[in-house]
Amino acid sequence: MSEKSYIAEDIRFKIGIGLIPKIGPVLTRRLIAYCGSAEGVFREKRARLAKIPGIGSRLADHIASHKNLSAADSEIEFITQQGITVLFYLDEIYPDRLRQCEDAPVLLYMKGKTELNRKKVISIVGTRNPTDYGRNNTREIVESLAAGYPDILIVSGLAYGIDICAHKAALKNNLETVGVLGHGLSFLYPSAHREVAGKMIGNGALITEFRHDEKPESPNFVKRNRIIAGLADATLVMESGEQGGALITADIANSYNRDVFAFPGRISDKYSVGCNRLIKTNRAALLETVADLEYLMGWQKDGKSTDAVQKDLFVELTSEEQTLTGLLQKENSLTIDQISLYGNMPVSKISGILLNLEFKGLVKCLPGKVYQLSTKN
């Protein structure tokens, strides 16, 4: 088999596993873990598939029939014609921040070219019915971010209101921007944003977890909010009423242990109720300017990098603590088992060291017992 044919077959297996019905990301990962790879799932015998927790005989029958591989062929034809990139959760190009989220999609489709694993990524969300206050704050915050961090990536949902305002502001300030869609790439909703979406493909990307022919439906837009939250270091809620998708995204970001910021408004403003409540209930930090973001995220503006600050702090650490922080600085994020392996220490000992580092504010624990250096130093 030629290298080109092998790559095509590999993509076929990855897409096929994403098309298995009534199986979520968590169970899909378990299935792949049991079988060793996406290909291994379709090579596995039906009887062994049925014994995997959560699969059962019906799903095993479906997987063993290879119906999903046939369905994957039409998807491959579409992505080939449209120049779409497939991002599988075990691939190096899959966004690291999103991979740390337990319910992250196993597969993403990306139209456009952008680096999702860059140093700084911010999600901006808000009401679909913004006031001038919300629009102006969105434009100003994006302009300030562009001035200080020209390589920052802006993520939103391409919806009416704050979303499209954030995308437009990013493009105006020469920032790459990503729109997370609630449908397949055969569609563009809302169609009024087609022109902006076209510009984003040239200076960013459109991303979705849905196959190309999946139509825009309400549950899909709620589902995609976890991707908006998971792709970024922090989520900014610019303006929001008492209910709405922006608040859902903020809650998801909090569940991922990501930072959330909200712009305050007057207590009489209908579309500031959600933001004010996030701040009042300590589910979001108050945001007025980029300086607030820089301070709470630990971004350095005086020329001294976070790495340099961490090196200063290392002087106050024990040799074992320095070993662990050094590993996390090198690898970005690691599971406790990986830390044990690379640090050549038992898990029982590492648990205590990591707890001390958390108390010192140097390390944070993410979902799935994944650890990384804290940015709030």
JOSULLIN-V411373 format. One record per residue. N is the residue number from 1. SS is DSSP state (2 for helix, 1 for strand, 0 for the rest). PHI is phi in radians with two decimals (NA if undefined). OMEGA is omega in whole degrees, 0 to 359 (none if undefined). Layout:
# JOSULLIN-V411373
N,SS,PHI,OMEGA
N,SS,PHI,OMEGA
This chain:
# JOSULLIN-V411373
1,0,NA,179
2,0,-1.22,180
3,2,-1.08,180
4,2,-1.11,179
5,2,-1.16,180
6,2,-1.13,180
7,2,-1.09,179
8,2,-1.09,180
9,2,-1.19,179
10,2,-1.08,178
11,2,-1.11,179
12,2,-1.04,179
13,2,-1.16,182
14,2,-1.15,178
15,2,-1.17,181
16,2,-1.03,181
17,2,-1.22,177
18,2,-1.31,181
19,0,-1.74,178
20,0,-1.15,185
21,0,-1.28,173
22,0,0.96,178
23,0,-2.44,183
24,0,-1.51,182
25,2,-1.04,183
26,2,-1.15,180
27,2,-1.19,178
28,2,-1.09,178
29,2,-1.10,179
30,2,-1.09,180
31,2,-1.07,180
32,2,-1.16,179
33,2,-1.09,179
34,2,-1.16,186
35,2,-1.67,175
36,0,1.64,181
37,0,-2.99,176
38,2,-1.09,178
39,2,-1.10,181
40,2,-1.06,178
41,2,-1.06,183
42,2,-1.45,175
43,2,-1.60,185
44,0,-1.24,178
45,0,-1.28,184
46,2,-1.00,183
47,2,-1.08,180
48,2,-1.28,177
49,2,-1.05,183
50,2,-1.10,182
51,0,-1.50,179
52,0,-1.24,182
53,0,-0.92,178
54,0,1.64,183
55,0,-1.58,179
56,2,1.36,188
57,2,-1.24,183
58,2,-1.13,178
59,2,-1.13,179
60,2,-1.08,177
61,2,-1.06,181
62,2,-1.12,181
63,2,-1.11,182
64,2,-1.18,179
65,2,-1.30,179
66,0,1.13,177
67,2,-1.06,181
68,2,-1.17,178
69,2,-1.19,176
70,2,-1.15,178
71,2,-1.15,180
72,2,-1.15,182
73,2,-1.08,179
74,2,-1.20,178
75,2,-1.18,179
76,2,-1.11,178
77,2,-1.07,180
78,2,-1.16,184
79,2,-1.17,177
80,2,-1.19,180
81,2,-1.14,186
82,2,-1.64,180
83,0,1.15,183
84,0,-1.67,179
85,1,-1.66,176
86,1,-1.69,180
87,1,-1.98,179
88,1,-1.69,192
89,0,-1.11,177
90,0,-1.65,180
91,0,-1.40,181
92,0,-1.10,184
93,0,-1.40,177
94,0,-1.12,183
95,0,-1.06,184
96,2,-1.06,182
97,2,-1.06,181
98,2,-1.24,180
99,2,-1.05,181
100,0,-1.29,181
101,0,-1.57,188
102,0,-1.02,184
103,0,-1.76,180
104,0,-1.13,178
105,0,-1.04,175
106,0,-1.25,185
107,1,-2.37,174
108,1,-2.24,174
109,1,-1.98,183
110,1,-2.21,173
111,1,-1.86,187
112,1,2.11,180
113,0,-2.35,177
114,0,-2.67,178
115,0,-1.64,183
116,0,-1.42,182
117,0,-1.82,179
118,0,-1.25,190
119,0,-1.15,183
120,0,-2.30,177
121,1,-2.36,181
122,1,-2.19,173
123,1,-1.75,180
124,1,-2.17,183
125,1,-2.39,179
126,0,2.98,184
127,0,-1.12,175
128,0,-1.44,180
129,0,-2.19,187
130,0,-1.30,172
131,0,-1.60,176
132,2,-1.04,178
133,2,-1.03,180
134,2,-1.18,179
135,2,-1.11,182
136,2,-1.13,178
137,2,-1.10,179
138,2,-1.13,180
139,2,-1.07,183
140,2,-1.17,182
141,2,-1.20,179
142,2,-1.18,178
143,2,-1.08,179
144,2,-1.18,177
145,2,-1.09,180
146,2,-1.11,181
147,2,-1.17,183
148,2,-1.65,186
149,0,-2.45,186
150,0,-1.11,180
151,0,-1.78,182
152,0,-1.21,179
153,1,-1.86,180
154,1,-1.82,182
155,1,-2.02,173
156,1,-2.73,189
157,0,-1.97,177
158,0,1.06,180
159,0,-1.44,173
160,0,-1.08,173
161,0,1.53,185
162,2,-1.08,181
163,2,-0.96,184
164,2,-1.19,176
165,2,-1.08,179
166,2,-1.15,179
167,2,-1.09,181
168,2,-1.10,179
169,2,-1.10,179
170,2,-1.11,180
171,2,-1.09,180
172,2,-1.08,182
173,0,-1.74,176
174,0,1.06,173
175,0,-1.72,173
176,0,-1.29,183
177,1,-2.45,183
178,1,-2.05,175
179,1,-1.85,179
180,1,-1.66,188
181,0,-1.70,177
182,0,-1.82,182
183,0,-2.89,179
184,0,-1.34,186
185,0,-1.40,170
186,0,-1.36,183
187,0,-2.07,171
188,0,-2.49,180
189,0,-2.17,355
190,0,-1.33,183
191,2,-1.13,179
192,2,-1.10,182
193,2,-1.75,183
194,2,-1.05,181
195,2,-1.11,178
196,2,-1.12,180
197,2,-1.05,178
198,2,-1.07,178
199,2,-1.19,180
200,2,-1.16,178
201,2,-1.08,178
202,2,-1.45,181
203,0,-2.45,184
204,1,2.52,181
205,1,-2.99,167
206,1,-1.92,184
207,1,-2.26,175
208,1,-2.64,174
209,0,-1.71,187
210,0,-1.62,178
211,0,-1.06,193
212,0,-1.09,184
213,0,-1.73,180
214,0,-1.43,187
215,0,-1.37,176
216,0,-1.18,178
217,0,-2.35,187
218,2,-0.87,181
219,2,-1.05,181
220,2,-1.15,183
221,2,-1.29,174
222,2,-1.19,181
223,2,-1.10,183
224,2,-1.24,181
225,2,-1.07,180
226,2,-1.19,177
227,2,-1.26,177
228,2,-1.01,180
229,2,-1.23,186
230,2,-1.31,182
231,0,-1.28,193
232,0,-1.96,172
233,0,-1.28,183
234,1,-2.63,177
235,1,-1.97,178
236,1,-1.85,175
237,1,-1.71,188
238,0,-1.44,180
239,0,-2.89,182
240,0,-2.74,174
241,0,-1.33,185
242,0,-1.16,178
243,0,-2.35,176
244,0,2.56,182
245,2,-1.09,181
246,2,-1.10,179
247,2,-1.24,175
248,2,-1.11,179
249,2,-1.08,179
250,2,-1.10,179
251,2,-1.12,178
252,2,-1.14,179
253,2,-1.02,177
254,2,-1.08,180
255,2,-1.16,177
256,0,-1.54,184
257,0,1.08,175
258,0,-1.71,180
259,1,-1.32,177
260,1,-2.23,178
261,1,-2.20,179
262,1,-2.47,175
263,1,-1.42,178
264,0,-1.34,175
265,0,-2.49,178
266,0,-1.16,183
267,0,-1.12,180
268,0,-1.57,183
269,0,-1.46,183
270,2,-1.00,185
271,2,-1.65,171
272,2,-2.05,183
273,2,-1.00,182
274,2,-1.12,180
275,2,-1.12,180
276,2,-1.05,180
277,2,-1.22,176
278,2,-1.02,181
279,2,-1.21,183
280,2,-1.11,182
281,0,-1.66,177
282,0,1.06,175
283,0,-1.71,176
284,0,-2.70,174
285,1,-1.48,179
286,1,-1.21,181
287,1,-2.11,175
288,0,-2.12,179
289,0,-2.50,177
290,2,-1.08,178
291,2,-1.03,177
292,2,-1.11,178
293,2,-1.10,181
294,2,-1.07,183
295,2,-1.14,184
296,2,-1.34,178
297,2,-1.57,180
298,0,1.33,178
299,0,-1.32,185
300,0,-1.65,179
301,0,-1.95,185
302,0,-1.73,178
303,0,1.58,179
304,0,-1.65,186
305,0,-1.26,176
306,2,-1.04,178
307,2,-1.03,181
308,2,-1.16,178
309,2,-1.08,180
310,2,-1.12,179
311,2,-1.12,177
312,2,-1.10,181
313,2,-1.21,181
314,2,-1.04,180
315,0,-1.04,184
316,0,-1.55,183
317,0,-1.73,173
318,0,-1.25,181
319,2,-1.09,180
320,2,-1.21,177
321,2,-1.14,177
322,2,-1.12,179
323,2,-1.09,182
324,2,-1.21,179
325,2,-1.16,177
326,2,-1.12,177
327,2,-1.10,181
328,2,-1.22,177
329,2,-1.17,181
330,2,-1.36,188
331,2,-1.76,180
332,0,1.32,177
333,1,-2.60,182
334,1,-2.54,171
335,1,-1.37,181
336,2,-1.13,178
337,2,-1.18,178
338,2,-1.16,178
339,2,-1.08,178
340,2,-1.06,181
341,2,-1.16,184
342,2,-1.23,182
343,2,-1.55,179
344,0,0.96,178
345,0,-2.38,178
346,0,-1.18,181
347,2,-1.03,181
348,2,-1.03,179
349,2,-1.33,183
350,2,-1.11,181
351,2,-0.97,180
352,2,-1.17,180
353,2,-1.15,179
354,2,-1.12,178
355,2,-1.09,177
356,2,-1.10,179
357,2,-1.19,175
358,2,-1.15,179
359,2,-1.08,180
360,0,-1.42,178
361,0,1.35,183
362,0,-1.66,184
363,1,-2.30,174
364,1,-2.23,180
365,1,-1.74,180
366,1,-1.78,178
367,0,-0.93,180
368,0,1.51,181
369,0,1.01,175
370,1,-1.71,183
371,1,-2.02,173
372,1,-2.61,179
373,1,-1.16,177
374,0,-1.30,178
375,0,-1.57,185
376,0,-1.72,180
377,0,-1.96,none
